[in-house]
Structures are given as structure tokens and as C-alpha cells.
Amino acid sequence: MKPTTDAAPVVPEPAELTAATERLAGRVRWTPILALPGGELCESAVALKVETLQHTGSFKARGALNAVLTAPVGTTSVSAASGGNHGAAVAWAAAQAGLPAHVFVPASVPEAKARLVEEYGATLHRVDGFYADALAASLAHADRHGAHHVDAYDAPAVVAGQSTLGRELAEQVEPGRPVLVGCGGGGLFSGVSLALAGRNPVVAVEPATAPSLTRALDAGRAVDVEVGGIAVDSLGARRAGGIAVEVARRLDSTTLLVGDDDIAEAQNRLWSTLRLAVEPGGATALAAVVAGLSPADPVVVLSGANVPTAPRLRPER
């Protein structure tokens, strides 16, 4: 079960990050860095971590697979709640482990993402309401059927899995360069921050219409916020994860807020300049560079590619 909001967050230890790196070696893709000079994509030079090439089209495959592979002995099925990308990742990870998966999504989930969940072999359940309603349904299913619930962002195994992206960056970019990541519930931000602690500062970039981590840091604790905007399906967590808040507090992290127009402009530039189809949540970190808000010479994680206009192809297994 997901811990209550009052429970102390369990931040994965360095040994857990190392174990995740070893466990996922050869199972997830090592994604490349694309370095661009100033004036090509943005006014400033920027290096793109092209995580859109990851299994299932997003970084979520890392955390989902680590969580599935470390599920309790005797696990016979898994469940998850998702706005789309996490669900596809859990479906894929469960297939790798030979386990059935049940994925609960809000009824408003983009059709392309819902279809992807089913194409990876999971049973899709549409739930009236928002992500919180899908989460409640997934937890109820797990209790009723003995399934292992895989949290989208606020579980140590998931954060440890996401940290493998940060471990890759440590071998790809120089120390000291700021790393920008889009942030919803904060699983990617937490994992990358822990992996790069003391080496590279990590900045969480949130849509101004879904500022869950920013508001949590302002309040000194996780709080509920209203969410909306074009990236809501992937970065629309109403409450930042406890792990993310604790990691940001420990590392004195900063956040940036970007508008929908800047997110859309980042998507447009990625397509027109590089022919990279990136979903709004996946382009949110770059939006901070487009808007002139980021520190100089940033490394930007492009975290998701599941856009509705992507061609329908059979997903890799």
C-alpha cells in the first residue's frame, strides 16, 4: 500500500541506487546526449538527454522495471495507477517478468497512452475522476486480489530505478553543469538528484499550472494543489511525493515554473529543428531554457515521447 501522507518518506540509500544500476544493466537502454550550440535550438547552448528513446517512450520504464524485479517473493500480479506513461512502463515491466498487470487510469487519459498500456499486455481500467481516483482504485484492487502495487513516483524502488538515468549522466556530462528535469510527483527528480548529489545541481521544472513541488517547498511539507494545463496527464500530480520533498530539502534544490506557451514552443522547436516528437511533460524541462529561466549551459532531460500523433506501430516487447 502507498504510505500515508504523514509517514516519514523512505529515501533510497546509495547502496540501493547501485543495486538498481546493476539490476537494470542491459535491461533498459543507455540513452544518448545530443549537444547543441547556442542559436540552433535555443539562444544558449544546451545538451539534451534523449530519454524519449527509452523502452515505452519514457524514463518510467526504469523505475517500473526496478520495482517489478524487486517485488516480494511470491508476487503473482501487479497493479498501478497512471496518467499513461507509468502505466505503459508497468505493463512492459510486468511482461518482462511474466506477470499479469492491471493499470488504472483516469477516464480522460490520452487515447494514445491508453492504447499503449493495452498493447504491452496489461488490463486497462478507466476510472471516473482524476489520478487520485485511479490510485484509490489500484490500491483497492491490490488489497482485494493480492497484487503488488507499483507506485508512480513515491516508492524507494521506483526512485532507485529512476536514479539510473542520473548514473548515466555522471558518465556523459561534466561535473557542475546544471541538469533540468520535468517534475510532477518527483520520482525522476528524486532519482537523478540522488545519483548526482555533490556533482551536478538538479533543477525541477514544473508547469505553472501544476506546481506541486514548488508549493511543497514553500510550505515546508507536501500540500495539495490544483492542477491543469497541457502537461497534466504526465506532470499533474496534485501532491508532490514525500521522497521528492525530502530530497529537495536535503539538497537545497531549486524549482522553476514554466507556462503552457513555453512548453508548446519547446515541443515545436524539438520537432522543427530535430524532428523529435516529444510530449508536453517530456518537453517541460526544455521550456525553462526557451523561456530564458534556466542557468547557463544546462543539460536537459527529454523524458517522454508519447504524443497522440505518433504512428501506430507494434510496441517492442
Secondary structure as the mmCIF struct_conf table of DSSP 4:
data_model
#
loop_
_struct_conf.conf_type_id
_struct_conf.id
_struct_conf.beg_label_comp_id
_struct_conf.beg_label_asym_id
_struct_conf.beg_label_seq_id
_struct_conf.end_label_comp_id
_struct_conf.end_label_asym_id
_struct_conf.end_label_seq_id
HELX_LH_PP_P HELX_LH_PP_P1 LYS A 2 THR A 4
TURN_TY1_P TURN_TY1_P1 THR A 5 ASP A 6
BEND BEND1 ALA A 7 ALA A 7
HELX_LH_PP_P HELX_LH_PP_P2 ALA A 8 PRO A 9
HELX_LH_PP_P HELX_LH_PP_P3 VAL A 11 GLU A 13
HELX_RH_AL_P HELX_RH_AL_P1 PRO A 14 LEU A 24
TURN_TY1_P TURN_TY1_P2 ALA A 25 ARG A 27
BEND BEND2 VAL A 28 VAL A 28
STRN STRN1 ILE A 33 LEU A 36
TURN_TY1_P TURN_TY1_P3 GLY A 38 GLU A 40
BEND BEND3 LEU A 41 SER A 44
STRN STRN2 VAL A 46 VAL A 50
HELX_RH_3T_P HELX_RH_3T_P1 GLU A 51 LEU A 53
BEND BEND4 GLN A 54 GLN A 54
HELX_RH_3T_P HELX_RH_3T_P2 HIS A 55 GLY A 57
STRN STRN3 SER A 58 SER A 58
TURN_TY1_P TURN_TY1_P4 PHE A 59 PHE A 59
HELX_RH_AL_P HELX_RH_AL_P2 LYS A 60 LEU A 69
TURN_TY1_P TURN_TY1_P5 THR A 70 THR A 70
BEND BEND5 ALA A 71 ALA A 71
HELX_LH_PP_P HELX_LH_PP_P4 PRO A 72 PRO A 72
TURN_TY1_P TURN_TY1_P6 VAL A 73 GLY A 74
STRN STRN4 VAL A 78 ALA A 81
BEND BEND6 GLY A 83 GLY A 84
HELX_RH_AL_P HELX_RH_AL_P3 ASN A 85 ALA A 97
TURN_TY1_P TURN_TY1_P7 GLY A 98 GLY A 98
STRN STRN5 ALA A 101 PRO A 106
TURN_TY1_P TURN_TY1_P8 ALA A 107 SER A 108
HELX_RH_AL_P HELX_RH_AL_P4 GLU A 111 GLU A 119
TURN_TY1_P TURN_TY1_P9 TYR A 120 GLY A 121
HELX_LH_PP_P HELX_LH_PP_P5 ALA A 122 ALA A 122
STRN STRN6 THR A 123 VAL A 127
BEND BEND7 ASP A 128 GLY A 129
HELX_RH_AL_P HELX_RH_AL_P5 TYR A 131 HIS A 145
TURN_TY1_P TURN_TY1_P10 GLY A 146 GLY A 146
STRN STRN7 HIS A 148 HIS A 149
BEND BEND8 ALA A 152 ALA A 155
HELX_RH_AL_P HELX_RH_AL_P6 PRO A 156 GLN A 172
BEND BEND9 VAL A 173 VAL A 173
TURN_TY1_P TURN_TY1_P11 PRO A 175 GLY A 176
STRN STRN8 VAL A 179 GLY A 182
BEND BEND10 GLY A 184 GLY A 186
HELX_RH_AL_P HELX_RH_AL_P7 GLY A 187 LEU A 196
TURN_TY1_P TURN_TY1_P12 ALA A 197 ARG A 199
BEND BEND11 ASN A 200 ASN A 200
STRN STRN9 VAL A 202 PRO A 207
TURN_TY1_P TURN_TY1_P13 ALA A 208 THR A 209
HELX_RH_AL_P HELX_RH_AL_P8 SER A 212 ALA A 219
TURN_TY1_P TURN_TY1_P14 GLY A 220 GLY A 220
BEND BEND12 ARG A 221 ARG A 221
BEND BEND13 GLY A 229 GLY A 229
TURN_TY1_P TURN_TY1_P15 ILE A 230 ALA A 231
HELX_RH_AL_P HELX_RH_AL_P9 VAL A 232 LEU A 235
BEND BEND14 ARG A 238 ARG A 239
HELX_RH_AL_P HELX_RH_AL_P10 GLY A 242 LEU A 251
TURN_TY1_P TURN_TY1_P16 ASP A 252 ASP A 252
STRN STRN10 THR A 255 VAL A 258
HELX_RH_AL_P HELX_RH_AL_P11 ASP A 260 LEU A 274
HELX_RH_AL_P HELX_RH_AL_P12 PRO A 280 VAL A 290
TURN_TY1_P TURN_TY1_P17 ALA A 291 GLY A 292
BEND BEND15 SER A 294 SER A 294
HELX_LH_PP_P HELX_LH_PP_P6 PRO A 295 PRO A 295
BEND BEND16 ALA A 296 ASP A 297
STRN STRN11 VAL A 299 LEU A 302
STRN STRN12 GLY A 304 GLY A 304
TURN_TY1_P TURN_TY1_P18 PRO A 308 THR A 309
BEND BEND17 ALA A 310 ALA A 310
HELX_LH_PP_P HELX_LH_PP_P7 ARG A 314 GLU A 316
#
